[in-house]
Amino acid sequence: MLQRILKQSNFSYLASNQWIRLVILTLSIGLVACGQETTPAKPPVPAVSVYEIKSQSVGGYREFVARTQAFKEADLRARVEGELIERHFKEGSNVEKGQTLFQIDPAAYKAAVSSAKADLSSRLSGESQAKQNLKRANDLIDDGYISQSDFDRLTTEESQAVSAVKAAEAALENAKLNLSYTTITAPFTGRIGKVNFNVGNIVGPASNTLASLIVTDPIFVSFQVEESVFISYQQAHQGSNKSDAVEFDISLRLPNNSEYLEQGKLDFANTKISEGMGTVELRTVFPNPNNIILPGLFVTLMVESKDKQEMALIPQAAVQENQQGKFILIVDEDNKVIQRHVVLGRRINAMWVVESGVSVGENVIVEGLQKVRSGIEVKAIEKYVDPLVGTISDVDNQVNDSVKVNNSDNSATTSTVK
């Protein structure tokens, strides 16, 4: 019994000792683990879209509010009174020079011509009789068969008869002219507008315009220039023999904000200053083969000097602004972000002209601006930016970048044309 008790006591001691060792080993492992420092995982490098800065030839530039005018315009009016009985065209159509447009009832004017012819015939008979009487008087006056007073009377009658014939001829000519006015023809080839009087109306010289005829190819575009700018230009070009040379690229932006494809040229400068405005009216002329431009449009005339320089262009999406001014974020050769303040010129469609602050070939961030800051490392992904509308796409899917970008609105700074 005692031996059994001793064996159980020895077993309990051994089990207790093993348990204590297990606890100590577990605590030791925990202390070693707590003494080791853990290294955090490195965050991924943010990816940004970049655009390689390119250059474009840019000259002195200015925009003007301008208005279009027809190259030729004629208001068709009735020159004689009568009923409008015919119309020989469709409103808005093209008509040829000499084409009959309107017909006024000619009946009364034909009768007037017939009456004038009859009157002329009567006057011619009277003239013939008066000349014969005067001839007889000349044969008799020397022999004393008629008195001097009778001779003088016959001479006067002959002169009056001649004058009466001339008056009758003029009346006939006038009657024929009035008859011709009953047919209204096109004075030149052009496009005719809305008709103001329908067939059946009585029209005459006091009536309003029957219709208007215009020529819109080419078309005039008129604008105003400040007197100081005009005088400065005149002084700068005194003695120049290049009066016929085109010194500017002149283009248009239409009311729907689209660029007109045709280029214009300076056509006329007014000979006096507008007293009320202090400006000089200038006029340009543009080809208009498709009649896209109509008279009376308000358009933006863009004038750029032909003396141009290569300037860097950046997308509008890349430009930010703070208290120091406008800036962009550049990715350098080490893929580090650099903040760069820039001086902007005018805007050309979706691009800004940069006067200073960047170089051609640098990569400017256009997407991902909100997740980067100056000094951090980034992954640069090159993108293509459409210079016309500013859409950003992959370089592999880019459209032809050789499209000539014309001058656009909302210029940041407007430089005076030199």
C-alpha positions, 0 to 999 in steps of 0.5 A, spaced: 500 500 500 505 504 501 509 502 495 503 504 491 502 511 494 509 512 493 509 511 486 503 515 485 506 521 488 513 520 484 508 520 478 505 527 480 511 530 481 514 528 474 507 530 471 508 537 475 515 538 473 514 537 465 508 542 465 512 547 469 517 546 463 512 547 458 510 553 460 517 556 461 518 554 454 512 558 451 513 564 455 520 564 452 518 563 445 513 569 446 518 574 449 523 572 443 517 574 438 516 580 442 523 582 441 523 582 434 521 588 429 516 587 423 518 590 417 512 594 413 510 592 406 512 598 401 506 601 398 506 601 390 508 606 386 502 610 384 501 610 376 500 617 372 498 619 365 503 623 362 504 627 356 510 629 352 511 636 351 511 638 344 512 645 340 508 649 335 510 655 331 506 661 334 506 668 332 503 674 335 496 673 335 489 677 337 482 676 336 476 681 334 469 681 334 467 681 327 460 681 323 459 678 316 457 682 310 455 680 303 460 681 297 454 684 293 447 686 295 441 689 291 434 690 294 429 689 288 424 694 288 418 696 283 420 702 279 413 703 276 406 702 279 402 696 277 399 689 279 404 684 280 402 678 275 408 673 275 414 671 279 419 667 276 424 664 281 423 660 288 425 663 294 432 662 296 434 659 290 440 661 285 439 666 279 443 668 273 444 675 271 439 678 266 434 672 269 427 675 269 424 675 276 418 679 277 413 681 272 408 687 273 402 688 269 405 692 262 398 693 259 398 701 261 405 702 259 404 698 252 398 703 251 402 709 253 408 707 248 402 706 243 400 713 244 407 716 244 408 713 238 402 716 235 404 723 238 411 723 235 408 721 228 403 727 228 409 732 231 413 729 225 407 731 220 407 738 223 415 739 222 414 737 215 409 742 214 413 747 217 419 746 214 415 746 207 412 753 209 419 756 211 422 754 204 416 757 200 417 763 204 425 763 203 423 763 195 418 769 196 421 774 201 426 776 196 421 778 191 417 782 196 411 777 196 410 776 203 412 781 209 417 780 214 412 779 219 409 773 216 416 770 214 418 771 222 412 767 224 413 761 219 421 761 222 418 760 229 413 755 227 418 751 224 423 751 230 417 749 234 415 744 230 422 741 230 422 742 238 415 738 238 418 732 235 424 732 240 419 732 245 415 727 242 421 722 241 423 723 249 416 722 251 416 715 247 423 713 250 420 714 257 414 710 255 418 705 252 423 705 259 417 705 263 414 699 259 421 695 260 421 697 268 415 692 268 420 686 267 424 686 273 431 682 272 437 680 276 442 685 276 448 680 277 448 672 278 447 671 286 442 668 291 435 671 292 431 671 298 424 672 301 419 675 297 415 681 300 410 681 295 406 676 292 402 675 285 396 680 285 399 685 290 399 693 287 407 695 287 410 701 286 416 706 287 413 707 294 413 700 296 418 696 300 423 691 297 420 686 293 426 681 295 434 682 296 439 679 291 446 677 294 453 674 293 456 670 298 462 667 295 466 670 297 464 674 303 466 680 307 468 680 314 468 687 317 471 689 324 474 695 328 481 696 330 483 701 336 486 708 333 492 707 337 493 700 334 492 702 327 497 708 328 502 704 331 502 699 325 502 705 320 508 708 323 512 701 323 510 700 316 512 707 313 516 706 307 515 699 306 514 696 299 510 690 301 503 693 300 501 687 296 504 682 301 500 678 306 503 679 313 498 675 317 494 669 317 487 670 318 482 665 320 475 665 323 471 662 329 464 661 327 458 662 332 458 654 334 465 655 336 467 651 330 473 653 326 472 655 319 477 652 314 478 657 309 483 663 310 482 670 309 486 676 307 485 683 308 481 687 303 480 694 305 481 699 311 477 705 312 479 712 310 477 715 317 476 714 324 470 713 327 469 719 331 464 716 336 468 709 337 475 712 336 476 706 331 478 704 324 474 699 320 477 694 317 475 689 312 477 682 310 474 677 305 474 669 305 472 664 300 465 661 301 464 656 296 459 652 300 455 658 302 456 656 310 457 663 312 451 668 311 451 675 312 450 678 318 453 673 323 457 675 329 464 671 328 471 671 332 476 674 327 483 671 329 489 674 326 496 671 327 502 674 324 506 670 319 513 671 323 512 665 328 516 662 333 517 655 336 513 655 343 511 649 347 504 647 348 501 643 354 494 640 355 489 644 359 488 638 364 495 639 366 495 646 369 493 647 376 493 654 380 495 656 387 497 662 390 503 663 387 500 662 380 499 657 375 503 650 375 504 643 372 507 637 375 513 634 371 516 627 371 523 627 371 528 622 368 528 618 375 520 618 375 520 623 381 515 628 381 517 636 380 512 642 381 514 647 376 511 654 375 509 656 368 507 663 364 502 661 360 500 665 353 494 664 349 490 658 349 489 654 342 483 649 342 485 644 348 492 647 349 496 652 352 502 656 349 507 656 355 512 662 354 516 660 360 517 654 365 518 648 361 522 645 355 520 641 349 520 633 350 519 633 358 513 629 361 507 633 364 502 629 368 495 630 365 491 624 369 492 622 377 494 629 379 490 628 386 494 622 388 501 625 387 505 630 390 512 634 389 518 629 390 515 622 390 516 617 385 511 615 380 510 610 374 509 614 368 504 612 363 505 616 356 498 618 353 496 622 347 492 628 348 487 631 342 490 638 341 483 640 338 478 637 344 483 635 349 481 628 350 486 623 353 487 616 350 492 611 349 498 612 345 497 606 340 490 609 339 492 616 338 489 620 331 494 623 327 497 629 330 499 632 324 492 636 324 494 644 324 491 647 330 488 653 329 487 659 334 482 658 339 478 663 344 479 664 351 486 666 350 490 667 357 494 673 354 492 677 348 498 679 344 498 685 340 499 684 332 506 687 330 
